[in-house]
Amino acid sequence: MKFKSLRARLILIILLPLLAISFVAGAWQFRATTERAENIFDRGLLSAALAISRDIAVSDGDALSPATRRLVNDTSGGELFYHVFAPDGVFVTGYSTPPVLPSSAPEVLAEPYYYDAQYQREQVRVLRFQDVTTISGVSGVFNITVWQSADVRRNFVREVVTRSFAVIALLVVCVALVVWFGVRLGLRPLVDLEDAIAKRTPSELEPIRRAVPVEAKGLVTTLNALLDQVSRRISSKDEFISNAAHQLRNPVAGVLALAEAVKNAPDAASAKQRSGELVEAARETSKLTNQLLSFERANGTDVATKGARLDLGALTANVVDTFRSGLEPAEVDVVGTFPGKPVFVHGDRLMLHEAILNLLTNARVHGGPDLTKIDVKLQQDDTVARLSIKDDGRGIPSDKHVEAISRFSQAGGGPGTGLGLPIAAKVMENHKGTLDIADSSNGALIVLTLPLA
């Protein structure tokens, strides 16, 4: 629903939560009152049962005292009914037929037992109480049953809740009046700004440039910053979609061609061979897709201060172990050097894990046939943590550093998607850190820098 009035919109925004809170408060009041009523009336039943037990012991079951009779006749606003029978089942006093005890009740009642039942087609609340006493020379466990109509409790709850709801409704009406006149008088200058924002379309993301009240300058500044971020994000996504479509076109065409080759294979042997090639092509396409999704995820919001506090040393050691487990025996030696104490940073564990793993995988894939060793070293300065990944492979020429970090490009060609270094660089950017390709006499040296927590 559209509102041309900023006042109506703000009133709706304020009153809807207020009504929701009032509803929650009313529900809480109903529940609390119901529980309180249960407690009060159950205590009344117990008090009556104890009084009846005392009186029948004193009078040998003949009569109740006047105080107990008043308690029975008007407990919490309603009459009580009672029944007492001896250990041998002989009726002692009270009403002749008590409500039936449920089958789930224990045979020996160590504590007062409450339950709901029907008595003369009416819902009642019942207390069964056992007491050891002596009446007319008969000693043993006497069963005392006291019950009361459930309508008494419901009427009590209804009365209390009705008064509470009336107070809440009055408060809501008063707040609504205050909000109506307060918004009308206090926020009138913002109507012009609201109209200006309402006239914008998704394609118009230029900053807002108009005079606004001092109280709204922070809002306009934040909104302009958001518009700038959205504009840059849309441009980035458009570029990413274009590049992704370009990169996926050839692999998908290859998979389709191999699938047709399998379908049209002249014999089973040819079909099996083509099927193997199809599986490998599909696997490479899936890997490229996952890398594309990882790169897009790395384009997320800043996590340098919003991320969790984590130990970068423990995280890197875990990545190194994961990377080693995927290597063939004696394929390449991976050595990790870490400080003797935790190195804490703020960040996203999954994003950092994937960035470091991409760099290790990148070193193995592009290190060349002479690659024998990858050194992973973590150091801590006063304000930053530095993680260096050094290999003894073919390295990255100085004039290819920018190209290596550009997405979908490779400094020296070869296998891969060209997204390993760009993903890591983007993750560092999101963490207010940096990725640098340092000069090295032999092999490649990648240095990640992150601010300490």
N, C-alpha and C positions, 0 to 999 in steps of 0.2 A: 504494500500500500504506500503511495507517494504522498508526501506532505509538502505543500508550498511554504508552509510556515515552519520556521526553525523552532518556534515556541512549542507548537504541537508535537514536533518530533522529540524535543527534549523532555516534554512532559510525559510522553508515552514511554520513553527510555527510562525515566525515573519511576513512573507509577507501576509499570509492569513488574520490575523486581520487587517493589514494595508490596504489591498484591501477592506475589509469589511468597515473599517472606511472611506476610500475614497468614497465608494459607498454611505454611509450614508451622508457624506459631500456633495457629488454631488446632492443627492436627496434633502438635506436641501437647497442647493444653488438654485436648480430649484424652489423649493416651495417659498423660500424667494424672488427670482427674479420675480416669477409670481405675488406674492402679491404686491411687490413694483410696478410692471408694472400696475397692476390694480389700485393702488392708484394714480400713476402719471397720467395715461391716464384719469381716472375719474375726477381728478382735472382739467385736460385740458378741458374736456367737460364742467365742471361747469364754468371755466373761460370764455369759449366761450359763454355759455348761458348768463352769466351776462353781457358780453360785448354787445351781440346782444340785450338784453333787454334794456340796456342803450341807444344804438344807435337808436332803433326804437322809443323810447320815445322822444329822442331829435329831430329826423327827421320826426316825425309823420308817421313812417313806410315806408318812401320812400327809404332810403339808409343806408348802413353801412359805418362807418368811414374806412379810409385806414388801420389803425392799426388793426381794427377788421377783415377786409378782409384778411390781412396777417395771422392773427391768425386762421381764418377759413380755409385758403388755405393750411396751413402747421403747424398743431399742432402735436407735438411729432412725426414728420416724416410722417404724412399722412393727406389727405384732410378731412375736416369736412363737413357734410351736416346739414342743419337746416330748420326748419319750424315754423312759428308763426301764430296762429290764435286767433281772438278776443273772448270776452266772449260770443258773439252771434253765434260763429262758423264761422265767416267770415274770409277767408284767408287774411293774412296781407302781409307776405313776405316769401321768401325762396323757397324750393322745394315743389311742390304741394302735394305730398303724403308721409307722414311720416310713419315709421314702426308702426304697430298696437300695442297699449298698451295692455298688458296681462289682462285677466279678473280678476286676483287676485289683481290688483293694486287698491288702494283706490280712491274713487271719488274725494276727496279733498286732494291735495298733500301739506301737511304742510312743507315737506322737499323735496329736490331734489330726484327724484326716478330713479334709474338705473335698466336696465333690458337688457337681450339679445334677439335679434329678427332676422328675415330674411328680407333683403331688396334687391329686385331684384336678388333673388337666392344667396345672399351672407350673411354670418354671420356678424352681426354688434352689436356694443355696443351702447346703447341708453340712453340718459338722458332726462326725462320729467321734466320741471321746470315751476312753476307757479309764476307769479309776478303781483302785483296790480299796474297798471299804467294808463295813459290817452294818447290815440292816436287819433288824429283828432276828438277831442271832445267826444270820447267814453271812458268811465272809467269802470274799472272792472278788473277781473282776466284774464290775457293773458297767454296762454299756449305756451311755447317755447320748442321745441323738437330739440335736437342736437344728431347726431349719427356719428359713424366712423366705418370703416371696422375692424373686429377683427384680420385680417392678420397683421395689423400694430403692434398690441400688441404681437402677436405670433413671429413676426420677431425680435422684440426687445428682448424678452425673449430668443429666440434661439441664438441671437448674444452674449448676456451676458453669458449664460450658456456654450456656446461653448468655449469662452475664459477661463471661470473658469475650465472647464473640461480639457482643454489643460494644464493649470498650474498644476492641480492636477495630471494629468498623468505624467508630467515632474518630479514632486516631487517624485512620486512613483518609477519611473525609477531610479532616483538618489539615493533614499534610498535603492532600491534593489541592486544597484552596491556597495554601502557602506557596506550593510549587507553581501553580497557575499564575498567580500575581507576581511572584518573584522572578520567574522566567520571562514573563511579559515585560517587566520593568527593567530588569538587569541585563538581559541579553539581546535587547533590541538592535544594537549596532552590528551584531553578527549575522543578521538576516541577509545583508548584502553579500557577505562572504559566502554564506550557504548557497545563495542563488548562483554566485559565480562558479562554485564547485559543481553544483548540480547541472550546469550547462555544459560541462566538459564531457568529451567522449573518450573511449579507450585509446583513440589515436592522438589525442591531444594531451601530451604529458609535459608540456612546458611548465616551468615554475610559475607560481602565483605571484603576481606583482601588483599589489594594491594596498592602500592604507587600511590597517586593521587596528583594533584596540590593543593596548599594551598586553592585556591578559591573553590575547590570541596570537601574539607574535611567535611564541614558542610552538604553538600548534601549526602555524603556517610554515615555520622553518622546518619542523619535523615532516610535514606533509610534502614540502618541496624536496627534501632529501629522499623521501620514499618514492616520489615520482621519478627522481633521477635514477634511483636504484632499479625501479621497475623498467624504466626505459632501457637502461644498460642491460638488464637481464633479458628483456625481450629481444634485443639485438643479438645478444650472445646465443639465445636459444635458436633464433632464426639461422644464425651462422652454423650452429651445431647441427641442426636438422639438415641443412644443405650439405654439410660435410659428411654427416652420417649416411645420408642417402647415397652420396657419391661413393663412399667407402664400401657400403654394403651391396651396391649394385653388381659388381663383378663377382664377389663370393656367392651371392644368391644365384646369379646366372650360371656359375660353375656347378652349384649343387643341382640346379634344374637340368643342366645338360647331362650330368652323371646319372640322375634319376631316369632320364629318357634313355640313356645308354643301357642301364640295367633292364628297363622295360623291353627294349628292342634287342637284347643280347641274343646271339644265334644259338648259344648252348649254355648249359649250367655252369661250366668252368668260366666262361667269359662273364656271366652274370655275377658269379661269386667275386671275381677280380674287380669288376666295376663296383660291386657293393662295398668292398673294402675301401676303394677310393672315395665312394660317396660318403661313407662314415667319417673318413678323415677330413673331407671337405666340410661336412656338417660340423665336425668338432672345431675346425678352425673358424668357421662362421660364428659358432656359439661363443668361442673365445673372444672374437672381435666384438660381438654384441655385448658381452659382459664388460669388456674394457670400455666400450662406449657408455654404458650405463654407469660405470664407476667414474668416468670423467664427468658425466653430467651431475652425479651425486657430489663430486668434489667441488662443483660450482655452487654449493650451498652457502648458507649464511655463516657469519663469523662465529667461530667456536673457541676463540682464544680465551675469552672470559666466561663463556656460557658452558664450556665443556667440563667434564669431570676432572678432578685432580688425580693424576695417575703417575706411576713410576715409569719413566721412559726407558730406564735400564732394563727393568723386568720385561717390559713390552718388547723391546728390541731383542732380548735374549730368546723370548718365545718365538719371534719371527724367524730368527736364525735357526732355531731347532726345527721349525716347520719347513724351512727351505732345505735344510740338510736332509730331512726325511724323504724329500722328493728327488734327491740326486742318486745317480748310479755310484756304486763303490769306486773310490779312487778317481771320480770324475773331476772334482775340483775341491780344494781344501778351503773351508770357510772358518775363519778365526775371529772370535768376538772378544773384545777387550772392554771391560766395563769398570766404573768406579766401585770402590768398596762400600759405598753408601747410596741410598736411593736418590734419583734425580727426578724431582717432581715437576710436572708441567700440567697446564690445563688443556684438555683437548678431547677429541672423539677417538675412542680406542680403535674402532673398526677402520676409520679413515687413516689413522697413523699406521696401523698394521698393514693395510693394503699399500700405502705409499712406500714403506720400507721394503715390503715383499716385491713390489714392482721394480725397485732399484736393484735388488739382488738378482731377480729374474733377468732384468735388462743386462746386467753385467755378464751373466752366464750366456745369454743368447748372442750378444754382440761382442763378447770378448775375443772371439776368434779361436782358432785351433790351438794357439799357444797359451791359452788361459789355464793357469794351474792353481791360483790362490785368490781369495777375496778376503780382505781385512775389513772388519766392522769395528769401529772404535768410537766410544762415547766419552766426551769430556764435559766438565762443568766449569763455567766461569762465574763471575759475580752475579750476572743477571741473565745469562743465556746458557742453554745446553747445545753442544755441537756434536752432531753424529756424522762421521765420515765413513764412506764406503769406497774402498780403494781396491782395484783389481790390477793384475799384471798382464792384461790382454792388449788388444790393439790400440785402445784409448780413443779419445775424441779430439780431433785437431782443433786448434784455437779458433780458426775461422768457421768452425761448424757448431760452436756452442749454442748460438741463438737458434739455429736450425734444429738442433737436438731437442730443445725444449718446446719447439713448435709442434702442435698436434698434427698427427697423420704424416709426419715427416721423420726421416732417419738420417743421421749424419753420414753413415757409411753404407746405407742400403742393407739388404739381408732380410731375414725373416722377422716376423713381429708386426704389430699394428701401428707402431709409432706413437703409442699413447702412454707408455710406461713413465717416462720423464715428465710429460705434461701433467699427468695425474698427480705425481708426487709434488710438482711445483705448485699446482693449484691447492693441494692439501696444505702445504706450508703457508701459502698466502692466506688461506682461511684461518690458520692458527697464528697469524701475525708473525710468521717466521719467513725464512728465505731458503731457496735451493740454489746453490752455486756450483758450476762446473769449474773446478780449479785446475790450473796447469800442473801437469805431472810429467816427469821424465820418462816414465813408462806406465802404460795402462791409463785407466780413467779414474778420476777422483771426484766424487760427488760429496758435497758438504751441506748438511741440513742444519739450520739454526732455528732454535725455538726459545721463546722467553720462558724463564723459570716461573713456577707457580709462586 
